């Protein structure tokens, strides 16, 4: 096997999952089993296996033929990508069709491995696990809308509560309603009346999982000119969302801005996804709707982790991996995390648990742009962080991470770049991003981006002035440049600061 690129983590063993759904079949090759999984390769086909299953009871014959051809390709791609293990999961259409067992047998012969046909309960369980793995923490109702079924499950922290599987997948609902959106609305209303668990979701979050709802959310982003094109943790207000859903549920999708970004095969199912979501909102009355990019596949992977790995913070895990791959020193990043924690305390800056997590992640990511040209390090870091496949972070938090690292490189008073992210971040996050960026700018000039110095720096109160004290053994690091950076920190915090050497000179800054 050829040597791995330095851009790959050396301790990971690739694995793949083939997900056989009612509408799509997807191959995903992951870098390895991890708390925050990274994709090596990803391909799907819109087979439409479940099309017509309501009237015929069988998988679509043409879709079966196309799927078998694709399975050969998927197996070859999995092997080519170096996957050491391949898991194959099948959901609603395969388990319910009369010719499902024959389809599964033929597919197993081609793929060379056993296919796990998930029951409705198992599908709901793994979908819930996917949501639990993706949010920190999850609290609400997870809804996974596929081509054949809708799984609804109550999730809170690591706990999975009541769940139900309903025949409201896009293809199935289209078939049941014979293409009538009015009839589809009646069916959805009647079926969701059976989902009593929705009543327990009032005032909580509805987590929308599945390709149809992700495409709906993408269209909503376009109509609202949303500044960050990241699907995971995209949040929508149920009240302001209603006019948009009504327009889609009427079948008027071709008139919506950005519809060209949705494949034509997907467009026909968007009205069904919209009307189901309308009925869920009416029955549940959620506080907000949040899109999850993770579902059954990722929930299945999460179930394979041991308990310690499951407890790991997904955002911190991903940030640490990126630091390992791109920073000059991971140890320096860890020292920066601890030094900024002590610095926030010295300045009297309080932090919630969530804010402390985000500061931790920002410190781990602070040096990932060092190989770029100095004039572009800030912008490159911002773009990498803003659009990274992070989980366990909301969009304002993501903006905080990106802006802190923009300020760290480009200066804390540079407001000419990324105004849309500054708008997305809350005023509190924006202020703290400036403070954190200013602290980073000071300490990087004292540490040369290498470990060993920061643990020995300390803050001292001296008659109303806060002194950053350099130990005598590092006295030669004292100078005008770090004092100038300390002056910037003084300006953003409103504190009187001084740079001092232990037992030696000091420079007051303004």
N, C-alpha and C positions, 0 to 999 in steps of 0.2 A: 504493500500500500504506500502511495506517495506520502511524503512528509506533510503534516498539517501546516497550513498557513499560520502565521503568528496572530492572525485575526480570529483564530479558533481557540476555544478553551481546551486544554490538553486532557483534562480528566473526564470529558464527556463521551458517551457512547451513543451514537445516533440511533434513533428508533423512528418508526413510521406508523401512521394510523390511516387506514382507509375507512371513510365514513360513507356508508351506503344509505342515502336518504330517499325520501319519496320523490323529491324533485331533482336534487343534485347528488353527485358522487364526488368525493374529494379525497385527494391524497395529500397528507401533510407529513413532511419529514422534519423531525425536531433534532436540534443539536444534541440533546440528551435529556434525561429525566431530571428536572430542576423545578425549584419553587416558582421561578418566572421563566416559563419555557420560551426558547428562541427557535424560530423557524429557519431551517436550512433550505427547504424547497416546499412549494405549495402549488397545487394544480387542481382544477375542478372541471367537471363536465355537467351540463344541465341535461341529464338523461330523461327525466320525466317518467320514471318507473311507475309512479302512482297515478298517472293520468288515466282516467276512465275506470279506475278500480271500483268505484261505487256501482256502476252499471254492469260491469263484466265480472267483477270479483277476481280479476287477474291482473298481473303486471303487464304493462304495455309491451306488446311483442317486439316492436321496432326498438324500443328502449332497452329491452333485454339483449337484443343482438348487439347494439352499440355498446352496451355496458361490458359485455364479454370481451369485446375488442379492446376496450379501455383498460380492463383489468390486466391484460397482458402488458400493456404499456406501463401501468402503475407499478406492477411488480418489477419490471425492468428498471424503472426510475428509482424505486426504493433501493434496489441492489446497487445501482450506479452511484447513488448518494451515500452508500456505505452504511445503510441502516442495518444494525445487527439483530433487530427484532421488529416484526411487523404485526400490528394488531388490526383486525378488521371488525368493524361494528356495523350492524344493520338495524334499521329502525322500523317505523310503522308499516310501510308498504310491504316490505319483505316478510314481516311477521304475520300480516293479515291476508295476503293474497293466496288464492287456491294453489297457484303455481309457485308460491314462495319457496317451499322446500326444494323443488327441482332447481330453481334459480340459485339457491344457496349452494346446493351440491355442485353444480357446474362451476360456480364462481370459486369454490374451495379447490377444485381440481386445477384451475388456472393459477390461482394465487399461491397454492401450495401450503396453505395454512387453514386452520379452523376459523370459521366466521362466528362471532358471537351475535346472535339475534336478540336484541334487547327487548324485554317486556316493556309495557307502558310504564310500569313502576320503576324499572331500572333506567329507562330513558329519562324519566323525571328526576330520578336520584342523581344521575351523572350531570344533568343540566344544572341542578341545584349546586352540585359540587363545583361546577365551573364558575358559577356566580360567586360562591363563597371564596374561591381561590382568587378572584379578580378584584374584590373590594375589601377595604380595611376599615371597619368590618361591614359585611352586608347586613341589611335589616329591611325586609319587605317581602314582596311576592316576586318570584322569578317566573317569567313566562317565556317558554321556548316554542316559537312558532315555526314548524317545519312545513313540508309539503303535504304530509298526511295527518298530522295531529298537533295539538297544542298541549304542552305540559305546563301546569301551574303548580308551584311549590312555595310554601312559606319558608323563608330562610332568616336566621338571626344569629349572627356570629358564626360559630361552627355547627349550629344546630339546624337540622332539617325537620320541618314540621309537616303538617298535612299537605297532601298533594293529590292531583287529579289529572287524568289524561282525557282530553276531549277531541272529537273528530272535526276539528276546525282548522286543520292545515290548509294552506292556500289551494292546492290542487283538489283536495277532497271537497272543500267547501264550494269551489267552483263547479264541481261535478254534481254535488248534492242539490245546488240551487239552479242547475241547468243554465248557468251563465247569467242568471238574474241577480243583480246586486240587491234589489229590494227583498227578494226571497232569501238571499244570503244573510241579510241583516236580521231577518226573523229567526233564521236557524241559529245564528250566533247568539242572539238574545236568549232563546230558549235553552241552548246548551250551557251558556254561562250562568244561567239561573241555578244550575246544579252545583256550581262551584262556590259552596258556602264559605270556603276559606278566604274568598276575596273580601268578605266583610271584615275580616281581621286585619286587612291591609289598609284600612282607612287612615289617612294621615301619614302613611309610611311611603316607601319607595316601590315603584314597579320597575323591575329590571327586564328590559326587552331584549330577548335573545333570538337570533335567527336572521337569515339573509334578507327576508322580505322587510322586516322591521329596520334592519340596518340601512337598506336602500331608501326606505321612507325617511329615516333620520338624515340621510345624505341630502335628499331633496329639501328637507326642512332647513338644513344648514344653508343651502343655496338661496332659498327664499328670504332668509333673515340676514344674509351676508355675514354669517358667523365667521370670526377671524381665524379659527384654528381647525384645520381639516384633519382632525383626529377623531375616529369614531368611538373608541372606548371611553366610557364615562361622559359621553355627550348627554347633557341634561336638558329636558324640555318641561315647560310648565303646562300642566293639563288644560288650564283655562285658555291660555293664548294659543295652544295647539289645536283647539277645536275647529276653527275655520279652515285650517289647512287639511285636517283629516276629513272634514265634510267634502271639500273639493276633490280629494283623492277618491273618497268612497263613492262619489258620483261618477267615477270613471273618467275624470277630466285630467288625467295625468300628463297627456301630451302638451298641455298648456302651461305646465309648471317649469319654471326656470331650472335648468340643470338636468332635465329628463334624459338628455343625450348621454349622460354618464351612467345610466342604468341600461343593462342589456335588454334587448327587445324581448327575450324569453322571460325576463323577470317582470317586465312592465305589466303584463296582464294580471299578475297576482297582487300588485300593489293595492288596488281597491279593496280586495278581500282582507289584506293585512290591516288596512286603515279602518275598516268597519268593525273588525274584531277588536282592535285597540279602542275604538270609540265605546264599544259595549263594556270592555274591561274598566275603562275610566268611569263610566256611569255606575257600574256595580261596586267598584272598589273605592272610588274617590281618593286616589293617591295624592300625596303632597307633590310628588315629582315623578317624572319618567326618566330613567337613566338607561342608556344603551350599554349592553355588555358585548364585547367582541369575543368573549370566551363562553363556551357552551359545553356540549356533551363530550367532545374530544378532549378538551382541556380538563374537564371534570374527571374523566376517566384517568388521565395522566396524574391528576392530583390525588386520586384514590390509591395510586401505586406508591406514593411517597410514604416514608415512615413518619411517625408522629412528630419528631423533632423538626424535620424538613417542612412539614405542613405548618408548623407554628412560626416559621421564619417570615419576616416582613417581605412581601414580594417586591416592593419598590426599592428597599435597601439592598435586597439580593441582586436585583438587576443593575442598580447603580454601582455596586461593588464589582460586578462582573465587567461593566464598561470601564471602570477605573483600572482593573487588572489588564484589560486589553489595550487601553489607550493612554493611561496616565504615566508620568515619569516614575512615580513611586506610590504604590498603594498604601504603604506605611505612612507616608506624608499625608495622604488623604485622611487616614484614620486620626492622625495627630491633629489635623485641621478641625475635624469634627469635635474633638475634645476641647481644643483651644477656643473655638468659637462658643462652645457651651459655657466655658468659664468666663469668656469675655461678655456674653450676654448677661450673665449673672452679675459681673462686676459693674456693668452699665445700668443694672436694675431693669433689664428688659425681660418681662415675663413671657413665657411660652406655654401654649397648650401642648398636649401630647402630639397632636397632628402637626403643629408648627415645628416642634422639635424633630419629628420624622423628616419633614421637608428640608430643614436646615441640614440634617445629617446627610440626606441624599445629595443636596447641593454641594456639600463639601466633598463627597466622594466623586462628584462629576466635575470638580473645579479645574482639573488639569487635562481634560480629554481633548482639548483643542490645541495643545502645545506644538504639534507638528505643522500647523498652518502658518502662513505668513503672519507676522505680528499684527499687521493692520486688519486682519480678517479673523483672528482667533475668537474674538467676542461673538461675531456674527455666525461663525461656523459652529461654535459651541451652542449658541442659542438655537440654531436650526436643528442640530442633532437632538438636543434635549426636548425641544418643543414637539418634535415629530417622532420621537422614539416610541417603541412598542412597550411602554411602561404600563404596568397595572398597579392598583393600589394607590392611585393618585387622581384627584379630580382635575378639571381643567384650570381653575384658578391656581391650584397648587403647582401644576405643570408650568404655568406662566411664571410663578415665583422661581422655580428651579432655573428656568431659562434666563430670566432677567438677572438673577443674582450672578450668573456666570457671564452675562453680557457686561454688567457693571464691573465685575472683577477684571476684565480685560480692557474694556473701552473707556472706563471712567464712570464714576457714579452720577455725574451730571450730564451724561450724553443722552439726550432725549430725542435725538433725530432718527433713531432706528427702532423698529418694532412698536409703533404706537398702538397697534391692534392688540398686542400682548399686554401692554401697560393698561389698556382698557379692560382686558379680561381679568387681570389680577385685581383683587380688592385693594382699596387704599392701604389697608394694613399690610398686605403682602408686598405691595410696591415699596412702602417705606422700609420694611424689613429686608427686602432684596437689596436696597441701596446700602443699608447698614452692613449686611453680610458681605456684599461686594467690597465695601470700603475696608472692612476688617481683613478680607483676603488680600487686598492690594498692599496693606501694611506688611502682613506677615510673610508674603511671598518674597518681598525684598530682603527680609531678614533670614529666610531659610534657604534661598536659592532653589526652591522647589524640592529640597531633599530633607529627609527626616533627621531628627536629633536635636534641633534647636527649639522648636515650639514647646515641648514639655517643660523647658527650663525658663521660658518667658513668664513673667507674672505682672498682674496689675496691682498697684498700691494706691491707696487714698493718701494724699499729702495736702492737708489744709485746704480741702475743697477742690483740689486738682487731682485728676486721675493719671497716674504715671504708669507707662509701660516700661518695665524694668528689664534690661538685658543683663544676664549674668556676666561677671567679670571675665570668665573664660571665653566669652564671645564678644568682648568689648570692641573688637575691630569691625564688627558689623554695624556699629553705631555710625550715623552720618546724616547728611542733609536730605538725601532721597527718601529714606523711610520716615524722616520727620515731616517731609512734605506730604507724604501719604497719610500720616497721622493727622495732619491738619485737615485733610478731606474728611476723615472719620469724625473729627471734632465738629465739623460743619454739619454733617448729616445727623449727628446725635445731640448737638447743642451742649456738649460737655467741654470743660476746660481740660486739655490733655498735655502731657509732657512726655518726651522720650528721654529715658535715663539709662545710665550704665551703673550697675551696682558698685557703690563706693566711688563713683566717678562723676563725669559731667552730665548735664541734662540740657535738652533743648525744649523750650516752651513753644507750643504751636497755637495758632489762632484759627 
